[in-house]
Amino acid sequence: MSAAITLPAGVELCHLPAQFPLAHGGVLAGASLAFERQGPVDAPVVVVLGGISAGRHVSAHRAVQGPGWWEGFVGEGQAIDTARYSVLSFDWLGGAGCSTAPASGESFPFVGTEDQAAALAHLLTALRIEKVAALVGSSYGGMVGLQFAAAFPQRVARLFAIAAPHESHPQASAWRAVQRGIVELGLRTGTASEALALARGLAMATYRTPGELADRFSGPATWQGERVRLPVQDWLDARGAEFADRWLPEQFLCLCASIDAHRVDPARIAVPCWLAAFVGDQLVPPPQVRELASRLPNLRAVREVRSRYGHDAFLKERLAVAALLREVLA
């Protein structure tokens, strides 16, 4: 397991129990959770969690100036106002941040969304936070939020799950299974980094809508010798290379599988819930969110937003998502 020697600015570590039991068997030994806080320490706490490629750094603040993964949504005067709320986030176990994760070539136990939720509960206890005002989770973060609300209802006042289902849709699981197969083939053939970049390119194509890709990348093929090159390939290659520069294949395999194994019974989630879906989302289609909504005992609202950005709308649709955040926190 990897361990950070020198931590980046603003990062704090929470040591999990020496033997941290996992929901699907096995344990993490000597594991740590890396987290970051911003806003007044005595203010109501909002936990903010994103997709598997998101992490502890949500937005720029005094202690950490660089941009975070959710700029424009969190900060002073933003929808989640850090003048009024203390915002807490963490790096996923098994992922590419500073939390415990697999090193190159290392086997690693299966980490489920239940385990991420249990780690969050341990973090709150360590910080002496009895109950959070809200948990806002997008994509994988919303899945973890659903698990947290089911397992620890007394510790969260309200849940906002954005583009997050109670179980993976079979079509989304099919795409991710192919991605994992590409990476596993790369590991067997000594081309792991190239395979990871290719898998990420495939993932990007599933995050967006056909309409957006048509608007951006329609155009004729070009030829490089006897090989054809399409306009969309530059975008796919660039996004894949960026991802492969930051992630190890073992980390991707860990969290990608965690998404597909996710399952929670909506009937167990008694806390007040708000849901958001995006028309055009190929990974978490609105009918699946409606099904989740119909089975929640304390649903407050389910909103559907039409977006050309598909699943990535939680990152891109600033006005619409900010309005929903203000509604939830009102």
Contacts in CASP RR format, 6 or more apart in sequence:
PFRMAT RR
TARGET T0000
AUTHOR 0000-0000-0000
METHOD contacts of the structure
MODEL  1
MSAAITLPAGVELCHLPAQFPLAHGGVLAGASLAFERQGPVDAPVVVVLG
GISAGRHVSAHRAVQGPGWWEGFVGEGQAIDTARYSVLSFDWLGGAGCST
APASGESFPFVGTEDQAAALAHLLTALRIEKVAALVGSSYGGMVGLQFAA
AFPQRVARLFAIAAPHESHPQASAWRAVQRGIVELGLRTGTASEALALAR
GLAMATYRTPGELADRFSGPATWQGERVRLPVQDWLDARGAEFADRWLPE
QFLCLCASIDAHRVDPARIAVPCWLAAFVGDQLVPPPQVRELASRLPNLR
AVREVRSRYGHDAFLKERLAVAALLREVLA
1 28 0 8 1.000
1 29 0 8 1.000
1 30 0 8 1.000
1 31 0 8 1.000
1 100 0 8 1.000
1 101 0 8 1.000
1 102 0 8 1.000
1 103 0 8 1.000
1 106 0 8 1.000
1 108 0 8 1.000
2 100 0 8 1.000
2 101 0 8 1.000
2 102 0 8 1.000
2 103 0 8 1.000
3 32 0 8 1.000
3 100 0 8 1.000
4 11 0 8 1.000
4 13 0 8 1.000
4 34 0 8 1.000
4 98 0 8 1.000
7 13 0 8 1.000
7 34 0 8 1.000
7 98 0 8 1.000
8 64 0 8 1.000
8 98 0 8 1.000
9 63 0 8 1.000
9 64 0 8 1.000
10 36 0 8 1.000
10 63 0 8 1.000
10 64 0 8 1.000
11 34 0 8 1.000
11 35 0 8 1.000
11 36 0 8 1.000
11 56 0 8 1.000
11 98 0 8 1.000
12 34 0 8 1.000
12 35 0 8 1.000
12 36 0 8 1.000
12 37 0 8 1.000
13 32 0 8 1.000
13 33 0 8 1.000
13 34 0 8 1.000
13 35 0 8 1.000
13 98 0 8 1.000
14 32 0 8 1.000
14 33 0 8 1.000
14 34 0 8 1.000
14 35 0 8 1.000
14 90 0 8 1.000
14 122 0 8 1.000
14 123 0 8 1.000
14 126 0 8 1.000
14 127 0 8 1.000
15 30 0 8 1.000
15 31 0 8 1.000
15 32 0 8 1.000
16 28 0 8 1.000
16 30 0 8 1.000
16 31 0 8 1.000
16 32 0 8 1.000
16 33 0 8 1.000
16 100 0 8 1.000
16 119 0 8 1.000
16 122 0 8 1.000
17 122 0 8 1.000
18 29 0 8 1.000
18 30 0 8 1.000
19 27 0 8 1.000
19 28 0 8 1.000
19 29 0 8 1.000
19 30 0 8 1.000
20 27 0 8 1.000
20 28 0 8 1.000
20 29 0 8 1.000
20 30 0 8 1.000
20 31 0 8 1.000
20 115 0 8 1.000
20 118 0 8 1.000
20 119 0 8 1.000
21 27 0 8 1.000
22 28 0 8 1.000
22 109 0 8 1.000
22 110 0 8 1.000
22 111 0 8 1.000
22 112 0 8 1.000
22 115 0 8 1.000
23 112 0 8 1.000
23 114 0 8 1.000
23 115 0 8 1.000
23 118 0 8 1.000
24 110 0 8 1.000
24 112 0 8 1.000
24 261 0 8 1.000
25 109 0 8 1.000
25 110 0 8 1.000
26 109 0 8 1.000
27 109 0 8 1.000
28 93 0 8 1.000
28 100 0 8 1.000
28 109 0 8 1.000
28 111 0 8 1.000
30 100 0 8 1.000
31 93 0 8 1.000
31 99 0 8 1.000
31 100 0 8 1.000
32 99 0 8 1.000
32 100 0 8 1.000
33 90 0 8 1.000
33 91 0 8 1.000
33 93 0 8 1.000
33 99 0 8 1.000
33 100 0 8 1.000
33 119 0 8 1.000
33 122 0 8 1.000
33 123 0 8 1.000
34 56 0 8 1.000
34 90 0 8 1.000
34 91 0 8 1.000
34 97 0 8 1.000
34 98 0 8 1.000
34 99 0 8 1.000
35 56 0 8 1.000
35 88 0 8 1.000
35 89 0 8 1.000
35 90 0 8 1.000
35 91 0 8 1.000
35 123 0 8 1.000
36 56 0 8 1.000
36 57 0 8 1.000
36 58 0 8 1.000
36 64 0 8 1.000
36 88 0 8 1.000
36 89 0 8 1.000
36 90 0 8 1.000
37 86 0 8 1.000
37 87 0 8 1.000
37 88 0 8 1.000
38 58 0 8 1.000
38 59 0 8 1.000
38 61 0 8 1.000
38 62 0 8 1.000
38 63 0 8 1.000
38 64 0 8 1.000
38 74 0 8 1.000
38 75 0 8 1.000
38 82 0 8 1.000
38 86 0 8 1.000
38 87 0 8 1.000
39 61 0 8 1.000
39 82 0 8 1.000
39 83 0 8 1.000
39 85 0 8 1.000
39 86 0 8 1.000
39 87 0 8 1.000
40 82 0 8 1.000
40 83 0 8 1.000
40 86 0 8 1.000
41 86 0 8 1.000
42 86 0 8 1.000
43 84 0 8 1.000
43 85 0 8 1.000
43 86 0 8 1.000
44 84 0 8 1.000
44 85 0 8 1.000
44 86 0 8 1.000
44 132 0 8 1.000
44 133 0 8 1.000
45 85 0 8 1.000
45 86 0 8 1.000
45 87 0 8 1.000
45 88 0 8 1.000
45 129 0 8 1.000
45 132 0 8 1.000
45 133 0 8 1.000
46 80 0 8 1.000
46 85 0 8 1.000
46 86 0 8 1.000
46 87 0 8 1.000
46 88 0 8 1.000
46 132 0 8 1.000
46 133 0 8 1.000
46 134 0 8 1.000
46 135 0 8 1.000
46 136 0 8 1.000
46 329 0 8 1.000
47 87 0 8 1.000
47 88 0 8 1.000
47 89 0 8 1.000
47 120 0 8 1.000
47 132 0 8 1.000
47 134 0 8 1.000
47 135 0 8 1.000
47 136 0 8 1.000
47 156 0 8 1.000
48 58 0 8 1.000
48 70 0 8 1.000
48 74 0 8 1.000
48 80 0 8 1.000
48 87 0 8 1.000
48 88 0 8 1.000
48 89 0 8 1.000
48 136 0 8 1.000
48 137 0 8 1.000
49 89 0 8 1.000
49 90 0 8 1.000
49 135 0 8 1.000
49 136 0 8 1.000
49 137 0 8 1.000
49 138 0 8 1.000
49 140 0 8 1.000
49 141 0 8 1.000
49 142 0 8 1.000
49 144 0 8 1.000
49 145 0 8 1.000
50 69 0 8 1.000
50 70 0 8 1.000
50 89 0 8 1.000
50 137 0 8 1.000
50 138 0 8 1.000
50 139 0 8 1.000
50 140 0 8 1.000
50 141 0 8 1.000
50 142 0 8 1.000
50 314 0 8 1.000
51 138 0 8 1.000
51 139 0 8 1.000
51 140 0 8 1.000
51 141 0 8 1.000
52 92 0 8 1.000
52 95 0 8 1.000
52 139 0 8 1.000
52 140 0 8 1.000
52 255 0 8 1.000
52 256 0 8 1.000
52 258 0 8 1.000
52 259 0 8 1.000
53 69 0 8 1.000
53 96 0 8 1.000
53 243 0 8 1.000
53 247 0 8 1.000
54 69 0 8 1.000
54 70 0 8 1.000
54 138 0 8 1.000
54 141 0 8 1.000
55 69 0 8 1.000
55 89 0 8 1.000
55 90 0 8 1.000
55 91 0 8 1.000
55 92 0 8 1.000
55 97 0 8 1.000
56 89 0 8 1.000
56 90 0 8 1.000
56 91 0 8 1.000
56 97 0 8 1.000
56 98 0 8 1.000
57 64 0 8 1.000
57 66 0 8 1.000
57 68 0 8 1.000
57 69 0 8 1.000
57 89 0 8 1.000
58 68 0 8 1.000
58 69 0 8 1.000
58 70 0 8 1.000
58 74 0 8 1.000
58 87 0 8 1.000
58 89 0 8 1.000
59 67 0 8 1.000
59 68 0 8 1.000
59 70 0 8 1.000
59 71 0 8 1.000
59 72 0 8 1.000
59 73 0 8 1.000
59 74 0 8 1.000
59 75 0 8 1.000
59 78 0 8 1.000
60 66 0 8 1.000
60 67 0 8 1.000
60 68 0 8 1.000
60 71 0 8 1.000
61 75 0 8 1.000
61 82 0 8 1.000
69 315 0 8 1.000
70 315 0 8 1.000
72 78 0 8 1.000
72 79 0 8 1.000
72 318 0 8 1.000
72 322 0 8 1.000
73 79 0 8 1.000
73 80 0 8 1.000
73 318 0 8 1.000
73 321 0 8 1.000
73 322 0 8 1.000
73 325 0 8 1.000
74 80 0 8 1.000
74 82 0 8 1.000
74 87 0 8 1.000
75 81 0 8 1.000
75 82 0 8 1.000
75 83 0 8 1.000
75 87 0 8 1.000
76 82 0 8 1.000
76 83 0 8 1.000
77 83 0 8 1.000
78 322 0 8 1.000
79 321 0 8 1.000
79 322 0 8 1.000
79 323 0 8 1.000
79 325 0 8 1.000
79 326 0 8 1.000
79 329 0 8 1.000
80 87 0 8 1.000
80 136 0 8 1.000
80 325 0 8 1.000
80 329 0 8 1.000
85 133 0 8 1.000
85 329 0 8 1.000
88 123 0 8 1.000
88 127 0 8 1.000
88 129 0 8 1.000
88 132 0 8 1.000
90 99 0 8 1.000
90 119 0 8 1.000
90 120 0 8 1.000
90 123 0 8 1.000
91 97 0 8 1.000
91 98 0 8 1.000
91 99 0 8 1.000
92 99 0 8 1.000
92 101 0 8 1.000
92 111 0 8 1.000
92 116 0 8 1.000
92 140 0 8 1.000
92 255 0 8 1.000
93 99 0 8 1.000
93 100 0 8 1.000
93 101 0 8 1.000
93 111 0 8 1.000
93 115 0 8 1.000
93 116 0 8 1.000
93 119 0 8 1.000
94 100 0 8 1.000
94 101 0 8 1.000
94 102 0 8 1.000
94 108 0 8 1.000
94 111 0 8 1.000
94 251 0 8 1.000
94 254 0 8 1.000
94 255 0 8 1.000
95 101 0 8 1.000
95 247 0 8 1.000
95 251 0 8 1.000
95 254 0 8 1.000
95 255 0 8 1.000
96 246 0 8 1.000
96 247 0 8 1.000
96 248 0 8 1.000
96 251 0 8 1.000
101 108 0 8 1.000
101 248 0 8 1.000
101 250 0 8 1.000
101 251 0 8 1.000
101 254 0 8 1.000
102 108 0 8 1.000
102 248 0 8 1.000
102 250 0 8 1.000
102 251 0 8 1.000
102 254 0 8 1.000
103 248 0 8 1.000
103 250 0 8 1.000
104 248 0 8 1.000
104 250 0 8 1.000
105 250 0 8 1.000
106 250 0 8 1.000
108 250 0 8 1.000
108 254 0 8 1.000
110 254 0 8 1.000
110 257 0 8 1.000
110 258 0 8 1.000
110 261 0 8 1.000
111 254 0 8 1.000
111 255 0 8 1.000
111 258 0 8 1.000
112 258 0 8 1.000
112 261 0 8 1.000
112 262 0 8 1.000
113 140 0 8 1.000
113 143 0 8 1.000
113 144 0 8 1.000
113 145 0 8 1.000
113 146 0 8 1.000
113 147 0 8 1.000
113 258 0 8 1.000
113 259 0 8 1.000
113 261 0 8 1.000
113 262 0 8 1.000
113 264 0 8 1.000
114 147 0 8 1.000
114 151 0 8 1.000
116 141 0 8 1.000
116 144 0 8 1.000
116 147 0 8 1.000
116 258 0 8 1.000
117 144 0 8 1.000
117 145 0 8 1.000
117 147 0 8 1.000
117 148 0 8 1.000
117 151 0 8 1.000
117 152 0 8 1.000
118 151 0 8 1.000
120 144 0 8 1.000
120 148 0 8 1.000
121 148 0 8 1.000
121 151 0 8 1.000
121 152 0 8 1.000
121 155 0 8 1.000
124 130 0 8 1.000
124 132 0 8 1.000
124 155 0 8 1.000
130 155 0 8 1.000
131 154 0 8 1.000
131 155 0 8 1.000
131 156 0 8 1.000
131 157 0 8 1.000
132 155 0 8 1.000
132 156 0 8 1.000
132 157 0 8 1.000
133 157 0 8 1.000
133 158 0 8 1.000
133 329 0 8 1.000
134 156 0 8 1.000
134 157 0 8 1.000
134 158 0 8 1.000
134 159 0 8 1.000
134 160 0 8 1.000
134 328 0 8 1.000
134 329 0 8 1.000
135 145 0 8 1.000
135 148 0 8 1.000
135 149 0 8 1.000
135 156 0 8 1.000
135 158 0 8 1.000
135 159 0 8 1.000
135 160 0 8 1.000
136 160 0 8 1.000
136 162 0 8 1.000
136 325 0 8 1.000
136 328 0 8 1.000
137 144 0 8 1.000
137 145 0 8 1.000
137 160 0 8 1.000
137 161 0 8 1.000
137 162 0 8 1.000
137 164 0 8 1.000
138 162 0 8 1.000
138 163 0 8 1.000
138 164 0 8 1.000
138 314 0 8 1.000
138 315 0 8 1.000
139 162 0 8 1.000
139 163 0 8 1.000
139 164 0 8 1.000
139 283 0 8 1.000
139 284 0 8 1.000
139 311 0 8 1.000
139 314 0 8 1.000
140 164 0 8 1.000
140 255 0 8 1.000
140 258 0 8 1.000
140 259 0 8 1.000
141 164 0 8 1.000
142 161 0 8 1.000
142 162 0 8 1.000
142 163 0 8 1.000
142 164 0 8 1.000
143 161 0 8 1.000
143 164 0 8 1.000
143 165 0 8 1.000
143 259 0 8 1.000
143 262 0 8 1.000
143 264 0 8 1.000
145 159 0 8 1.000
145 161 0 8 1.000
145 164 0 8 1.000
146 159 0 8 1.000
146 161 0 8 1.000
146 164 0 8 1.000
146 166 0 8 1.000
146 264 0 8 1.000
146 266 0 8 1.000
146 269 0 8 1.000
147 262 0 8 1.000
147 264 0 8 1.000
148 155 0 8 1.000
148 156 0 8 1.000
148 159 0 8 1.000
149 156 0 8 1.000
149 159 0 8 1.000
149 269 0 8 1.000
149 270 0 8 1.000
149 271 0 8 1.000
149 273 0 8 1.000
150 264 0 8 1.000
150 265 0 8 1.000
150 268 0 8 1.000
150 269 0 8 1.000
153 269 0 8 1.000
153 270 0 8 1.000
153 271 0 8 1.000
156 271 0 8 1.000
157 271 0 8 1.000
157 272 0 8 1.000
158 271 0 8 1.000
158 272 0 8 1.000
158 273 0 8 1.000
158 274 0 8 1.000
158 300 0 8 1.000
158 328 0 8 1.000
159 269 0 8 1.000
159 271 0 8 1.000
159 272 0 8 1.000
159 273 0 8 1.000
159 274 0 8 1.000
160 273 0 8 1.000
160 274 0 8 1.000
160 275 0 8 1.000
160 276 0 8 1.000
160 324 0 8 1.000
160 325 0 8 1.000
160 328 0 8 1.000
161 273 0 8 1.000
161 274 0 8 1.000
161 275 0 8 1.000
161 276 0 8 1.000
161 292 0 8 1.000
162 275 0 8 1.000
162 276 0 8 1.000
162 314 0 8 1.000
162 321 0 8 1.000
162 324 0 8 1.000
163 276 0 8 1.000
163 277 0 8 1.000
163 278 0 8 1.000
163 281 0 8 1.000
163 283 0 8 1.000
163 284 0 8 1.000
163 289 0 8 1.000
163 311 0 8 1.000
163 313 0 8 1.000
163 314 0 8 1.000
164 275 0 8 1.000
164 284 0 8 1.000
165 262 0 8 1.000
165 284 0 8 1.000
165 288 0 8 1.000
165 289 0 8 1.000
165 292 0 8 1.000
166 263 0 8 1.000
166 264 0 8 1.000
166 265 0 8 1.000
166 266 0 8 1.000
166 291 0 8 1.000
166 292 0 8 1.000
166 295 0 8 1.000
167 262 0 8 1.000
167 263 0 8 1.000
167 264 0 8 1.000
168 176 0 8 1.000
168 259 0 8 1.000
168 260 0 8 1.000
168 261 0 8 1.000
168 262 0 8 1.000
168 263 0 8 1.000
169 283 0 8 1.000
169 284 0 8 1.000
169 285 0 8 1.000
169 288 0 8 1.000
171 282 0 8 1.000
172 206 0 8 1.000
172 259 0 8 1.000
172 260 0 8 1.000
172 282 0 8 1.000
172 283 0 8 1.000
172 284 0 8 1.000
173 260 0 8 1.000
175 202 0 8 1.000
175 203 0 8 1.000
175 206 0 8 1.000
175 283 0 8 1.000
176 203 0 8 1.000
176 256 0 8 1.000
176 259 0 8 1.000
176 260 0 8 1.000
177 260 0 8 1.000
178 202 0 8 1.000
179 199 0 8 1.000
179 200 0 8 1.000
179 202 0 8 1.000
179 203 0 8 1.000
179 256 0 8 1.000
180 199 0 8 1.000
180 253 0 8 1.000
180 256 0 8 1.000
180 257 0 8 1.000
181 199 0 8 1.000
182 195 0 8 1.000
182 198 0 8 1.000
182 199 0 8 1.000
182 202 0 8 1.000
183 192 0 8 1.000
183 195 0 8 1.000
183 196 0 8 1.000
183 199 0 8 1.000
183 249 0 8 1.000
183 252 0 8 1.000
183 253 0 8 1.000
184 253 0 8 1.000
185 195 0 8 1.000
186 192 0 8 1.000
186 194 0 8 1.000
186 195 0 8 1.000
186 249 0 8 1.000
187 195 0 8 1.000
187 249 0 8 1.000
189 195 0 8 1.000
192 249 0 8 1.000
193 244 0 8 1.000
193 249 0 8 1.000
194 244 0 8 1.000
195 249 0 8 1.000
196 240 0 8 1.000
196 243 0 8 1.000
196 244 0 8 1.000
196 247 0 8 1.000
196 249 0 8 1.000
196 252 0 8 1.000
197 237 0 8 1.000
197 240 0 8 1.000
197 241 0 8 1.000
197 243 0 8 1.000
197 244 0 8 1.000
198 240 0 8 1.000
199 252 0 8 1.000
200 239 0 8 1.000
200 240 0 8 1.000
200 243 0 8 1.000
200 244 0 8 1.000
200 252 0 8 1.000
201 236 0 8 1.000
201 237 0 8 1.000
201 239 0 8 1.000
201 240 0 8 1.000
201 243 0 8 1.000
204 235 0 8 1.000
204 236 0 8 1.000
204 239 0 8 1.000
204 240 0 8 1.000
205 213 0 8 1.000
205 236 0 8 1.000
206 282 0 8 1.000
206 283 0 8 1.000
206 311 0 8 1.000
207 282 0 8 1.000
207 283 0 8 1.000
207 310 0 8 1.000
207 311 0 8 1.000
207 312 0 8 1.000
208 309 0 8 1.000
208 310 0 8 1.000
208 311 0 8 1.000
208 312 0 8 1.000
209 280 0 8 1.000
209 282 0 8 1.000
209 307 0 8 1.000
209 308 0 8 1.000
209 309 0 8 1.000
209 310 0 8 1.000
211 308 0 8 1.000
212 308 0 8 1.000
212 309 0 8 1.000
212 310 0 8 1.000
213 232 0 8 1.000
215 308 0 8 1.000
216 232 0 8 1.000
216 235 0 8 1.000
217 230 0 8 1.000
217 231 0 8 1.000
217 232 0 8 1.000
217 235 0 8 1.000
218 231 0 8 1.000
219 231 0 8 1.000
221 228 0 8 1.000
221 229 0 8 1.000
221 230 0 8 1.000
222 228 0 8 1.000
222 229 0 8 1.000
223 229 0 8 1.000
266 292 0 8 1.000
266 295 0 8 1.000
266 296 0 8 1.000
266 297 0 8 1.000
267 295 0 8 1.000
267 297 0 8 1.000
269 296 0 8 1.000
269 297 0 8 1.000
269 298 0 8 1.000
270 297 0 8 1.000
270 298 0 8 1.000
271 298 0 8 1.000
272 298 0 8 1.000
272 300 0 8 1.000
273 296 0 8 1.000
273 298 0 8 1.000
273 299 0 8 1.000
273 300 0 8 1.000
274 300 0 8 1.000
274 301 0 8 1.000
274 302 0 8 1.000
274 303 0 8 1.000
274 324 0 8 1.000
274 327 0 8 1.000
274 328 0 8 1.000
275 289 0 8 1.000
275 292 0 8 1.000
275 293 0 8 1.000
275 296 0 8 1.000
275 299 0 8 1.000
275 301 0 8 1.000
275 302 0 8 1.000
275 303 0 8 1.000
276 289 0 8 1.000
276 302 0 8 1.000
276 303 0 8 1.000
276 304 0 8 1.000
276 305 0 8 1.000
276 314 0 8 1.000
276 321 0 8 1.000
276 324 0 8 1.000
277 284 0 8 1.000
277 285 0 8 1.000
277 286 0 8 1.000
277 288 0 8 1.000
277 289 0 8 1.000
277 290 0 8 1.000
277 302 0 8 1.000
277 303 0 8 1.000
277 304 0 8 1.000
277 305 0 8 1.000
278 284 0 8 1.000
278 286 0 8 1.000
278 304 0 8 1.000
278 305 0 8 1.000
278 306 0 8 1.000
278 307 0 8 1.000
278 309 0 8 1.000
278 310 0 8 1.000
278 311 0 8 1.000
278 313 0 8 1.000
278 314 0 8 1.000
278 317 0 8 1.000
279 286 0 8 1.000
279 304 0 8 1.000
279 305 0 8 1.000
279 306 0 8 1.000
279 307 0 8 1.000
280 286 0 8 1.000
280 306 0 8 1.000
280 307 0 8 1.000
280 310 0 8 1.000
281 307 0 8 1.000
281 310 0 8 1.000
281 311 0 8 1.000
281 313 0 8 1.000
282 310 0 8 1.000
282 311 0 8 1.000
283 311 0 8 1.000
284 311 0 8 1.000
286 304 0 8 1.000
289 302 0 8 1.000
289 304 0 8 1.000
290 302 0 8 1.000
293 299 0 8 1.000
293 302 0 8 1.000
301 327 0 8 1.000
303 324 0 8 1.000
305 313 0 8 1.000
305 317 0 8 1.000
305 320 0 8 1.000
305 321 0 8 1.000
305 324 0 8 1.000
307 313 0 8 1.000
307 316 0 8 1.000
307 317 0 8 1.000
307 320 0 8 1.000
309 315 0 8 1.000
309 316 0 8 1.000
309 317 0 8 1.000
313 320 0 8 1.000
313 321 0 8 1.000
314 321 0 8 1.000
END
